[in-house]
Amino acid sequence: MKKVTILFFFFYVTFQLTAQVQGTVTNSKNESLPYVSIYIENTNTGTTTNEQGLYELPVTKNGKNTIVFQYLGYQTIKKVIDIETFPYELNVSLQEENIELKEVVISSKENPANRIIRNTIDNRKKYLNKISGYTSDFYSKGIFRIKNAPEKIFGQKIGDLGGGLDSTRSGVIYLSETVSKISFKQPDLFKEQILASKVSGNDNGFSFNQASEVDFNFYKNTVDIEIKVISPIAAYAFNYYNYKLIGTFHEGKHLINKIEVIPKRKNDNVFTGIIYIVEDDWALYGLNLSLNGTQMGNPILDKLTLKHSYTYAEEEQYWPLISQLIGFKFGMLGINVDGQYTAAYSNYNFNPQFKEKDFNNEVLSFAENSNKKDSTFWNSTRPVILTAEETNDYKIKDSIQILKKSKKYLDSIDRKNNKFKIGDVLFGYNYKNSNKNSNLNFSSILSDINFNTVQGWNSAMKISYNISDKEKVTSFSAFTNFNYGLSDEKLRVDVSASYLFNGISKPYLQISGGKKISQFNENELISPLINSVSTLFFEENYAKFYDKSFAQILFSDELTNGIRLQSSLSYEKRSPLINTTNYVTLNDKQKVYTSNDPLNENNHGIPSFEEHSVYSFQTAASIRFGQKYSSYPNRKINTFSSEYPSLTLFYHQNFASSKDNYNFSEIGARIQQSFDIANKGSFSYNIKAGTFFEADDIAFIDYKHFNGNQTHVNMSSNYTNAFNLMPYYNFSTNKSYAEFHAEHNFKGYLLNKFPLINKLGFELVVGANSLITKDKKPYSEYSIGLNNLGIGKLRFLRLDYVKSYFNGISQNGLVFGLTF
């Protein structure tokens, strides 16, 4: 306690020396008020109090100034001060709102709150489009705290989480600040330049709290917070909310209505809380709203709170946002985290002279040395001063960082962690050189034990090496895989090495080769685990294999923003394989294993094709229309737009085969997209098409194999990339083909409208898949399912009922899935 007091005193003295107008804001009970909006009247210069009610306001001129203090739930006050010298101390006490509620006639046909909301909805688009563009200064501070953190999760130590934990394993685990300049132009052009970024305990870090991530506009029909949440003033808000007028109060010449927002159905993606609306202007004055994890479709989240404060711009007759608070609580597996992001907007310019080149696909950039600013800069720049807790966290973690970056410390940690133990033979071993940022890993031989009818029981051991340069964003990695089958008594070894040249366009070169067992479908659709279970317990050995000896060189690079080209040249020698075991755990006398021939399940003991070799060239161009990106000093982060589809074009050429008729060419394309449909859920589609040339007698391996499913288990999170009941190889083709996949997840739009069912938190999903090939009749299937199944916060299951149609025959089945 004494240490905290000393730190606070030191902070307070420093604050006194650097502040201009500064002080404390309290209520009538002398309790500190956090996040009070404070600004100079008739200007865009402002700040907010911190969690302890302290503030400092940048005032550049002596003389008279009118300082405005605004806080939701309290009366706004104005203080006229005459500054002769700096710093100037101004402490204020705010009184609770003097709410007036005129007597409402019981027989009134309309709820008085509904009139206010209806007028606000009618003016929603006016305020959404009123300002053609603006620039603003932006400041944000984010803090995450953890309480009683466990030492281990699933037996794995989680460490001290950056050094912020006390003896009770509680404390700050993340603290960061951002200062930036933001620009906006209608209809939706947004750009942000980070001027300064600071992360506690990481002098090279870049903070996550950016203006683009917290651009929550309640004049839009939905507010995009992971999912689209219905705004209380949306065009269709009356379908989701009830309203209650709590009362009114005056803010200068404006009458403010305080209205309670009440969800009609608690599990809809809606808010609960209070909104403040300006009478006659029908604009938002402030809001204090919250929602829980069920409403967001994220059961890990306990609660999310949004607080907005707006001020009046006289000249524009507009109410811009001046402060925002995002509070949150979430937890799982004994980890409970809470925190908040505080944002302040100031120095608005509503008449910027933008040039055409000011806006492009770059939405975020960083000024030079933006993450190298010293304490002097931050003490003079941050509009929301630090609390004692935050000051202490910076001091402790910055000291720890100096220690943890020293060669002596890193070597000592490595010596401890690199010590070899007997158990590492079975469970894997990792050798790390922290100074060189390199890592050598031997995988566990127990973690990759599987079974198939070609190899029998088989295991793999992987050896990998990685070294990277974080400043240059380059990396080298090498990988070796040893795979041995007990039944076929064969050891297969393949190796690869790759190099990443930079973090901007991310060009990388990969060279690989060796011998490995491969499925006929190069997508390796049937996972070793699913195949092992299906084979051992149900005698369904769906996976079909061949031996591949190969050498390949691959190169990929982003040619320009949104267009990536990848090309490869390879040599392959393909050898057929046959079943070598009939071992089964649960024997069904009515069943026997099928052969390893994907075209003839009764072709036991006979190779399914002739051994051959072939050279192959493949190239693919991936085009992401409207791709936005963020430019960091040494890397580029792409943001995929849901407004436009992505297109992939590919070309495949086999040549110089040991069998002349195995040479062919293939071209194809894929277009896919996922997007939200207002408040009605999300829709996804995936369309693929292609055709072969001179491919009448090519090897079956080179046919187009479609992603079928006969195990009734889907381990992929992408349901638009595969069929649900289609046999794996029945529709393979060397002719023209086209496949269509579509799915719509209604989220809570439908099920939340039914009593009792809406308490379960399930999501209704419908889908359709279709395949058209030149040599077969069309295949189609339709599905209806439930997503977000589970108990409490553990909700990662999905169940679909599927019905398929082919050649006049209909089949149906259930498909179980895991969605993470």
ZIPE-V971723 format. One record per residue. OMEGA is omega in degrees with one decimal (999 if undefined). D_LAST is the distance of its C-alpha to the last C-alpha in whole Angstrom. Layout:
omega = <OMEGA,OMEGA>
d_last = <D_LAST,D_LAST>
This chain:
omega = <179.9,-179.9,179.0,180.0,179.2,179.3,-179.6,179.1,178.6,178.4,-175.2,179.2,178.4,179.5,-179.4,-174.7,-173.2,-175.4,175.3,166.8,-173.3,179.6,-178.2,176.1,-179.7,173.3,-176.6,177.9,-179.8,176.4,-179.5,179.0,179.3,171.4,172.1,177.5,-177.8,-179.6,176.8,-175.1,178.1,174.4,175.0,179.6,-177.3,179.6,173.1,174.6,175.4,-175.8,179.5,177.9,-179.8,178.3,167.3,-174.0,179.7,175.6,-171.4,-175.7,172.4,177.2,-174.8,175.6,174.5,-177.5,-177.8,177.1,-174.3,-178.2,-177.7,-178.7,-178.3,178.6,174.5,177.3,176.8,179.6,176.2,-178.0,177.8,-172.5,174.7,179.0,176.0,-2.6,180.0,-177.4,179.1,176.4,-178.7,175.4,-179.0,178.5,179.5,-178.6,174.1,-173.3,174.8,177.5,-179.9,-176.8,-177.9,178.8,-174.0,-175.6,-179.1,-175.8,-176.6,171.8,-177.6,178.4,-178.2,178.4,-178.4,-179.7,-178.8,177.9,178.9,177.2,179.8,-178.8,-175.7,-177.5,178.8,-179.2,178.2,-174.7,-172.5,-178.2,-177.6,178.8,177.9,166.8,-177.9,168.9,-176.6,174.3,178.0,176.2,179.1,179.5,175.7,176.1,176.9,-178.4,176.8,-179.2,176.4,178.9,-179.2,170.9,-176.1,177.1,-178.7,178.9,179.1,173.4,-176.3,175.9,175.1,176.6,-177.3,-175.6,175.7,-176.6,177.8,-177.3,176.4,177.6,-178.3,178.5,175.9,177.5,-178.8,178.2,178.4,170.1,-176.0,174.9,-177.9,179.1,-179.7,176.4,179.7,6.2,-176.2,179.2,-175.1,178.8,-178.7,172.7,178.4,178.3,-179.3,-179.4,-175.8,176.6,-178.2,178.2,-179.9,-175.8,174.7,-173.5,173.9,-174.6,178.4,-173.1,-178.2,-175.6,-177.7,-178.8,-177.6,-179.6,-175.9,-175.9,-176.2,173.1,172.5,-178.6,179.5,177.5,-173.0,177.2,-171.3,171.1,179.7,-179.1,-175.6,176.3,177.4,177.0,176.0,179.9,-177.9,-174.6,-178.3,174.7,-173.0,-172.2,160.3,-175.1,177.8,177.8,179.4,179.8,-178.7,173.0,-177.4,172.7,-172.7,179.7,-175.8,173.3,-176.0,176.7,177.1,-171.9,175.5,179.6,-174.2,179.0,173.3,177.6,-169.3,-176.1,172.9,176.6,-174.5,179.8,170.4,175.9,-172.8,168.4,179.7,-175.6,-178.7,177.8,179.1,174.9,-177.7,178.5,176.7,175.7,179.6,176.8,176.1,-170.9,179.0,173.5,-177.5,-175.7,178.9,179.8,179.5,-176.0,-179.0,-173.9,178.4,-178.5,175.5,-177.1,173.9,-178.0,176.0,175.3,178.7,171.1,-179.3,175.8,-174.5,174.2,-170.9,-174.6,-177.9,-174.3,-172.6,-179.1,179.4,176.3,178.9,177.2,-178.1,175.5,176.1,178.1,-176.8,172.0,175.9,-178.7,177.6,176.1,177.4,178.2,-179.6,-174.2,171.0,179.7,178.8,169.4,176.9,-178.7,177.7,178.6,-177.8,177.3,176.9,168.8,-175.5,177.6,-179.4,178.2,-178.2,171.9,-175.8,-177.0,-178.0,-179.1,174.7,-177.8,174.9,-176.6,-178.5,176.1,-177.7,174.5,-179.1,179.5,-179.1,178.5,-179.4,-177.1,-177.7,-176.2,178.7,177.9,-175.4,-179.9,-178.2,-172.5,-171.9,-179.4,178.1,-172.9,-177.2,170.6,177.3,178.8,-177.4,176.7,179.3,-179.0,177.3,-176.4,-177.4,-174.2,175.7,176.8,178.9,-178.4,178.9,178.7,-173.6,178.1,-178.2,-178.9,-178.9,-179.5,-178.4,178.4,-179.2,177.7,179.5,-180.0,-179.9,-176.1,-177.5,-179.6,-176.3,178.4,-177.3,-178.5,-179.4,178.0,-178.5,-170.4,176.4,-176.1,179.9,177.9,-174.3,171.4,-173.2,-179.5,179.7,-178.8,-179.7,-173.6,175.7,-173.3,171.8,-176.3,177.4,177.7,179.1,-173.8,-174.6,175.7,-177.8,-179.4,167.6,-173.1,178.4,-178.3,-168.8,173.7,-179.0,-179.8,179.9,171.4,-177.0,174.2,-178.2,178.2,179.6,172.6,-175.1,174.6,-174.9,-179.4,-179.1,-176.4,171.6,179.5,174.6,177.5,177.3,-172.2,174.9,-179.5,175.6,-179.0,-177.7,177.0,-177.5,-176.4,179.3,174.9,179.8,173.2,178.6,-177.2,172.3,-176.1,173.9,175.8,-178.9,179.7,174.7,-171.8,177.8,-177.8,-179.1,176.8,177.4,174.0,177.1,179.7,179.7,175.6,-176.8,178.9,-179.6,-179.1,178.5,177.0,-174.1,172.5,178.7,173.7,-174.1,177.2,179.5,-169.8,-177.8,-177.7,178.6,-179.8,-179.9,179.4,179.3,-179.8,-179.3,-177.4,-173.4,-173.3,-178.1,-179.6,177.5,-179.4,-174.9,-177.1,179.3,-167.9,167.9,178.0,178.6,168.8,-168.5,169.1,-175.2,170.6,-174.3,177.1,-179.8,179.1,174.1,-175.4,174.7,-174.4,176.4,-179.5,178.8,179.3,177.1,-178.9,179.2,174.7,-174.8,171.2,-179.7,168.4,-173.8,-178.5,-179.4,177.4,176.4,176.5,179.1,-179.2,173.4,-179.9,177.6,-179.6,176.8,-173.5,173.6,-174.9,178.9,-176.3,170.2,177.7,171.5,179.4,178.1,177.4,-177.4,-178.8,-177.5,-175.2,179.7,-177.1,-175.1,173.1,-178.6,179.3,-175.9,177.1,178.4,175.8,-179.1,176.7,-176.8,170.0,-175.3,173.4,178.7,175.3,-178.2,175.7,178.5,-176.2,177.8,-177.0,176.7,-177.9,174.0,179.0,176.4,-178.2,171.9,-176.7,-176.3,178.9,-178.9,179.6,-178.4,176.2,-176.0,-177.1,175.6,-178.4,-176.2,175.9,171.6,-175.2,175.7,175.8,-178.4,177.4,-178.1,179.6,170.7,-177.7,177.7,178.6,175.4,172.8,-172.2,-176.4,176.9,176.1,-178.1,171.4,-178.3,172.4,-179.4,-178.9,174.9,175.0,-176.7,-177.5,172.3,-178.7,177.1,175.3,-179.2,-178.7,-172.2,176.6,-176.1,-177.7,178.6,173.6,-178.3,-177.7,179.3,177.3,179.2,177.7,-180.0,175.4,179.2,-173.8,-174.5,-174.6,-177.7,178.4,-178.5,178.2,-174.8,174.6,170.2,179.1,-175.5,-175.0,178.6,179.3,175.5,-179.5,-177.8,175.6,178.2,-178.9,-177.9,177.0,-179.4,-178.3,179.9,179.1,-176.6,173.2,-174.4,-175.7,-175.2,172.5,-169.6,-171.9,-177.5,-174.7,178.4,-172.9,171.0,178.6,178.1,-178.4,173.7,177.8,-175.3,177.8,177.6,-179.2,175.3,175.4,-177.2,-175.0,179.0,-171.9,-177.6,-172.1,-179.8,179.3,-178.7,178.4,-178.7,179.0,-177.2,178.0,-175.9,179.0,-179.8,177.8,179.5,-178.8,174.2,-177.6,177.8,177.6,179.6,178.6,175.8,175.3,-174.9,-172.4,178.9,175.1,-178.1,173.9,179.2,176.6,-178.6,-175.7,170.7,-173.5,177.8,177.2,178.6,177.3,178.5,-178.1,177.3,-178.6,179.4,-175.8,-178.4,-178.5,177.2,179.6,-178.6,167.7,-173.6,175.6,-177.1,-179.8,174.5,174.8,177.4,-178.7,179.4,175.7,177.9,-179.6,176.6,178.1,179.2,-178.4,173.8,-179.0,179.2,999>
d_last = <44,46,44,42,45,47,44,44,48,47,45,47,50,48,47,50,52,49,49,51,50,48,48,46,45,45,46,49,48,48,44,42,40,37,36,39,40,43,45,48,50,50,48,44,45,43,40,39,39,37,36,39,41,42,43,45,46,47,50,53,56,58,60,59,55,53,50,48,45,43,40,39,41,44,47,47,50,52,54,56,57,60,58,61,59,56,54,54,53,52,50,50,49,47,48,46,46,49,47,50,49,52,53,51,53,51,52,51,49,46,44,45,42,41,44,42,39,40,42,39,37,40,41,37,37,40,39,36,38,41,41,41,39,39,39,38,38,34,34,30,30,26,26,24,25,24,26,26,23,23,25,22,18,18,21,21,23,21,25,27,24,27,30,29,29,32,34,31,28,28,29,28,25,25,28,28,31,31,34,34,36,34,36,35,37,36,34,31,32,31,32,32,34,33,36,35,32,32,29,30,31,30,33,31,28,27,26,23,25,26,28,26,23,24,26,26,29,30,32,29,28,25,24,21,19,15,16,19,21,25,28,30,33,31,33,32,31,34,31,29,31,34,37,39,42,42,45,46,48,49,48,51,52,49,48,45,43,41,38,36,33,32,29,30,26,25,21,22,20,24,25,28,31,34,35,38,40,43,46,48,45,42,40,38,39,36,33,31,28,25,22,20,16,16,18,16,13,11,12,12,15,19,21,21,25,27,30,32,36,38,42,45,46,49,50,47,47,43,41,39,36,37,34,31,29,25,25,22,21,17,17,15,16,19,19,20,21,23,24,26,26,30,31,35,36,40,43,42,43,43,46,44,46,43,44,42,40,39,36,34,30,30,29,29,31,33,36,38,37,35,34,37,39,41,41,44,42,40,42,44,41,39,39,38,39,37,37,39,35,34,37,37,34,35,38,36,33,35,38,35,34,37,37,34,35,38,39,40,37,35,37,37,34,33,36,34,31,32,35,34,34,34,31,30,31,29,26,26,28,27,30,30,33,31,35,34,30,30,28,29,26,27,24,24,26,24,21,21,24,23,26,27,30,32,31,31,29,28,27,26,27,25,28,26,28,27,29,29,31,29,32,33,29,30,28,29,27,29,27,29,27,30,29,31,32,34,35,36,37,36,34,32,32,30,30,29,30,29,30,28,31,30,28,29,29,27,29,29,31,29,32,31,33,33,33,30,29,27,26,28,25,24,20,20,18,18,17,19,18,17,21,22,21,22,26,27,26,27,29,27,27,25,25,28,29,32,33,33,35,34,35,33,33,30,31,28,29,29,32,32,29,27,28,27,29,28,31,32,35,34,37,36,37,36,37,37,35,36,35,36,35,35,34,31,30,31,33,34,37,37,34,35,33,33,35,33,34,32,35,37,35,38,39,39,41,41,40,38,39,42,41,41,40,39,38,36,35,32,31,29,29,26,27,25,27,27,25,26,26,26,29,29,32,31,28,26,23,22,21,20,22,20,24,25,23,23,25,26,29,30,33,33,37,38,41,44,42,45,45,46,44,41,41,39,38,35,33,30,28,25,24,21,20,17,19,19,22,24,22,22,18,17,18,17,20,20,24,25,29,31,35,36,40,42,40,42,42,39,37,35,32,32,32,29,27,24,20,21,20,22,20,18,15,12,10,9,7,10,13,16,16,17,19,19,22,24,26,25,28,30,30,30,33,35,36,35,31,29,26,24,21,20,17,18,15,18,15,18,21,22,21,22,26,26,27,26,23,22,21,19,16,15,14,17,16,19,19,22,22,26,28,31,33,37,38,36,35,32,29,27,24,23,20,19,16,15,11,10,12,12,15,15,12,10,9,6,9,10,14,16,20,21,25,26,30,32,36,36,34,31,29,26,23,20,16,14,10,7,4,0>
